[in-house]
């Protein structure tokens, strides 16, 4: 059976930053000035993974975990201290024109559009940089603007656009050269719910239409659950999980959230509920608690036979809680 070559191949990637050490006081300042000493901070530690063409992969980690540093190495903005990276067959740090034609990096807190000019003028500059013909430029801008629903906003100065409209225009500017690989760092940062949904829908359609590969970081778990089946989790520079998002939930959340509402004529005995699992909330005749998956069937059967239950629901714990627990413990 034929196998495809990964479009992103990362082997033992590492980044170490030397940081100057300074003692307090005047003596420390003099020593720091004349005989500076350093200590090494290992931001990324021997990370390895590969991504196939057309995949959308979530890249998760707490602040300072090494996500942005990794993305900057994958796009060639900083040189790795160790390891090897291949993106679409190219070594990123060489920054070859052919490589730059195949990738884009979108950072939610950065902008490339010129503030006082219409977005369309900035797009024309990008077209000149990437040597895009006028006919291709018109076709691509028209197609992307329609997908993003910003046809009328491109002729307005960027400073007059709303944050959501500006983010869409930034996305268009990053994609006008039709890259194969998209590195997206918090692309929905600061956007309202409607704008976030529009960006997610666009990315999904772009992936389907052009077969683009997307590596996405986001603190909005709705972005990840809507777009990514597979996730990478990095903790303190170390890759601790690479697999299906559902697999991460099953591995790290081996329990279910059970909510019950009893007959108002029957008081709920708190001690009685504690035997079933971790009681989360007790409010009058309503209770919510966590039950291990292996005990779920027996616990629910016993609840139904011993209490006059009017309503019972079983749900998985919120994904935000599960991911937060992974970030907190560094285990997956």
C-alpha positions in Angstrom: 0.0 0.0 0.0 1.6 3.3 -1.0 2.5 5.8 1.7 2.6 9.6 1.4 5.6 11.6 2.4 5.0 13.9 5.4 4.7 17.5 4.4 6.0 18.5 7.9 8.7 16.3 9.3 10.2 17.3 12.7 13.0 15.1 14.3 14.5 15.8 17.7 13.9 19.6 17.4 15.4 21.6 20.2 16.0 25.3 21.1 18.2 26.6 23.8 18.4 30.3 24.7 21.4 31.6 26.6 20.2 34.0 29.3 22.5 36.5 31.1 22.6 36.0 34.9 23.0 39.2 37.0 23.4 39.5 40.8 21.6 42.4 42.5 23.3 45.5 43.6 26.2 47.7 42.3 28.7 44.9 42.5 26.4 42.6 40.5 26.0 45.3 37.9 29.8 45.8 37.5 30.4 42.1 37.3 27.5 41.8 34.7 29.1 44.6 32.6 32.7 43.3 32.6 32.4 39.5 33.0 28.9 38.4 32.0 27.8 34.9 32.8 25.0 32.9 31.2 22.6 30.0 31.9 20.8 28.0 29.3 17.0 28.0 29.1 15.7 25.0 27.1 12.6 26.3 25.4 12.0 23.2 23.2 13.3 19.7 24.1 13.8 17.0 21.4 10.4 17.4 19.8 9.5 14.9 17.0 6.4 14.6 14.9 5.2 14.4 11.3 2.1 15.7 9.5 0.7 14.4 6.3 -0.5 16.6 3.4 -4.0 18.0 4.0 -4.1 17.3 7.8 -5.4 19.9 10.2 -3.6 19.4 13.5 -4.1 21.3 16.8 -1.0 22.4 18.7 -1.8 22.8 22.4 0.1 24.0 25.4 0.0 26.5 28.2 1.6 29.9 27.9 5.4 29.5 27.8 5.1 25.8 26.8 7.1 26.3 23.6 4.4 26.5 21.0 5.3 29.8 19.4 9.1 29.0 19.5 8.3 25.8 17.7 6.3 27.6 15.0 9.0 30.1 14.5 11.5 27.3 14.0 9.2 25.6 11.5 8.8 28.8 9.5 12.5 29.6 9.6 12.3 32.7 11.7 14.7 31.3 14.3 17.3 28.6 14.0 17.0 25.4 16.0 19.7 24.5 18.4 19.4 20.8 17.5 17.4 18.4 15.4 16.1 18.5 11.8 13.0 20.1 10.2 11.7 19.5 6.7 8.7 21.5 5.4 7.4 20.5 1.9 10.9 19.2 1.3 12.7 22.4 2.3 14.9 23.3 5.3 13.0 26.3 6.8 16.0 28.4 8.1 17.5 28.7 4.6 14.4 30.8 3.7 14.6 29.9 0.1 12.0 31.7 -2.2 10.5 28.4 -3.2 10.0 27.5 0.5 8.4 30.9 1.3 5.9 30.4 -1.6 4.7 27.2 0.1 4.0 28.4 3.6 2.4 31.2 5.6 2.3 32.2 9.2 -0.7 34.0 10.7 -0.3 35.4 14.3 -3.5 36.7 15.8 -1.7 39.5 17.6 0.4 40.7 14.6 -0.6 42.5 11.5 0.9 43.0 8.0 -1.7 45.3 6.5 -0.8 49.0 6.2 -3.0 50.8 8.7 -4.0 53.9 6.7 -4.3 52.3 3.3 -7.2 50.2 1.9 -6.6 46.4 2.5 -6.6 46.0 -1.3 -3.4 48.1 -1.6 -1.6 45.9 0.9 -2.7 42.8 -1.1 -1.3 44.3 -4.3 2.1 44.7 -2.5 1.9 41.0 -1.4 1.1 40.0 -5.0 4.2 41.9 -6.2 6.4 40.2 -3.5 5.2 36.8 -4.6 5.3 37.6 -8.3 1.6 36.9 -8.8 0.2 37.9 -12.2 -2.6 40.5 -12.3 -5.0 37.9 -13.6 -4.2 35.4 -10.9 -4.3 38.2 -8.3 -7.8 39.2 -9.3 -9.0 35.6 -9.4 -7.5 34.7 -6.0 -8.6 37.8 -4.2 -12.1 37.5 -5.6 -12.4 33.9 -4.5 -10.9 34.4 -1.0 -12.9 37.6 -0.4 -16.1 35.7 -1.3 -15.2 32.8 1.0 -14.5 35.3 3.8 -17.5 37.6 3.0 -15.4 40.8 2.9 -15.7 41.9 -0.7 -17.0 45.4 0.3 -14.5 46.0 3.0 -11.3 45.6 1.0 -11.5 49.1 -0.4 -11.8 50.7 3.0 -8.8 51.9 5.1 -7.7 49.1 7.4 -8.1 51.4 10.5 -11.8 51.7 9.7 -12.4 47.9 9.7 -13.8 46.1 12.8 -11.4 43.6 14.5 -13.2 40.7 12.8 -13.1 42.3 9.4 -9.4 43.1 9.9 -8.6 39.6 10.9 -10.3 38.3 7.8 -8.3 40.7 5.6 -5.1 39.6 7.4 -6.0 36.0 6.6 -6.6 36.9 2.9 -3.3 38.7 2.7 -1.5 35.6 4.2 -3.2 33.3 1.6 -3.1 35.3 -1.6 0.0 33.3 -2.8 -2.0 30.1 -2.1 0.4 28.3 0.3 0.4 24.6 0.9 1.2 24.8 4.6 -0.6 27.2 7.0 0.9 27.9 10.5 -1.7 29.6 12.5 -0.9 31.1 15.9 -4.1 32.2 17.8 -5.9 33.3 14.6 -9.1 34.0 16.4 -7.5 35.9 19.3 -9.8 38.7 20.6 -12.6 38.0 18.1 -16.2 37.8 19.2 -18.1 34.5 18.9 -19.5 35.2 15.4 -16.1 36.3 14.0 -14.4 33.2 15.5 -17.0 30.9 13.9 -16.6 32.7 10.5 -12.8 32.2 10.6 -13.2 28.5 11.6 -15.7 27.9 8.7 -13.3 29.6 6.3 -10.3 27.5 7.4 -12.3 24.3 7.0 -13.5 25.3 3.5 -9.9 26.4 2.5 -8.6 23.1 3.6 -11.2 21.1 1.7 -10.9 23.3 -1.5 -7.1 23.4 -1.7 -5.9 20.5 0.3 -3.8 22.8 2.5 -2.1 21.5 5.6 -2.8 23.4 8.8 -1.0 23.5 12.1 -3.1 25.5 14.5 -2.5 26.8 18.0 -5.4 28.3 19.9 -6.5 28.9 23.5 -10.1 28.7 22.3 -10.9 25.0 22.5 -13.9 25.6 20.1 -11.3 26.2 17.4 -9.6 22.9 18.1 -12.8 20.8 18.5 -14.3 22.2 15.3 -11.2 21.8 13.1 -8.8 19.2 14.5 -9.2 15.4 14.9 -5.5 15.2 15.9 -3.7 17.2 18.5 -0.1 17.7 19.7 0.3 18.7 23.3 3.5 20.4 24.5 4.4 21.0 28.1 7.5 22.9 29.3 9.1 22.3 25.9 8.4 18.5 25.8 5.9 16.9 23.5 3.7 14.8 25.8 0.9 13.7 23.5 0.5 13.1 19.8 -2.8 11.5 18.8 -6.5 11.9 18.4 -8.3 14.5 20.4 -10.9 11.8 21.4 -8.0 9.6 22.6 -6.7 12.4 24.8 -10.1 12.8 26.4 -10.4 9.1 27.0 -6.9 8.8 28.4 -7.1 11.8 30.7 -10.8 11.9 31.6 -11.7 8.3 32.6 -14.9 9.5 34.2 -18.3 10.9 33.3 -20.3 13.8 34.8 -23.6 12.6 36.1 -26.4 15.1 37.0 -29.6 14.0 38.8 -32.8 15.7 39.9 -34.8 14.0 42.5 -38.5 14.2 43.6 -38.9 17.3 45.7 -40.6 15.2 48.4 -37.4 13.1 48.9 -34.4 14.9 50.4 -31.0 14.0 49.0 -28.6 12.5 51.4 -25.1 13.9 50.7 -23.3 10.9 52.4 -25.3 8.6 50.2 -24.0 10.3 47.0 -20.4 10.2 48.0 -20.2 6.5 47.5 -20.7 6.9 43.7 -17.9 9.3 43.0 -16.6 12.8 43.5 -19.6 15.0 44.4 -19.2 18.3 42.5 -22.4 20.2 43.5 -25.5 19.7 45.6 -28.3 22.2 45.3 -31.5 21.3 46.9 -32.9 18.3 44.9 -30.2 18.5 42.2 -26.7 17.0 42.4 -23.8 16.7 40.0 -20.8 14.4 40.6 -18.1 12.5 38.7 -18.2 8.7 38.4 -15.3 6.5 37.0 -16.3 5.0 33.6 -15.8 1.4 34.9 -18.3 2.1 37.8 -20.8 4.0 35.7 -23.3 1.3 34.9 -23.5 -0.1 38.4 -23.7 3.4 39.9 -26.5 4.6 37.7 -28.5 1.4 38.2 -28.1 1.8 42.0 -29.1 5.4 41.8 -32.3 4.6 39.9 -33.2 1.9 42.3 -32.7 3.8 45.5 -33.7 7.4 44.7 -36.9 8.8 43.2 -35.1 10.4 40.2 -37.1 12.7 38.0 -34.2 13.5 35.6 -30.7 12.0 35.0 -28.1 13.0 32.4 -24.6 11.7 31.7 -22.0 13.8 29.9 -18.3 13.9 29.3 -16.4 16.5 31.3 -15.9 19.8 29.5 -12.9 19.6 27.2 -11.5 22.8 28.6 -11.3 21.2 32.0 -9.5 18.2 30.6 -7.0 20.2 28.7 -6.4 22.5 31.7 -5.7 19.4 33.8 -3.2 18.2 31.2 -1.4 21.6 31.3 -1.4 21.6 35.0 0.1 18.2 35.6 2.1 17.8 32.4 0.8 14.3 31.9 -1.2 12.8 29.0 
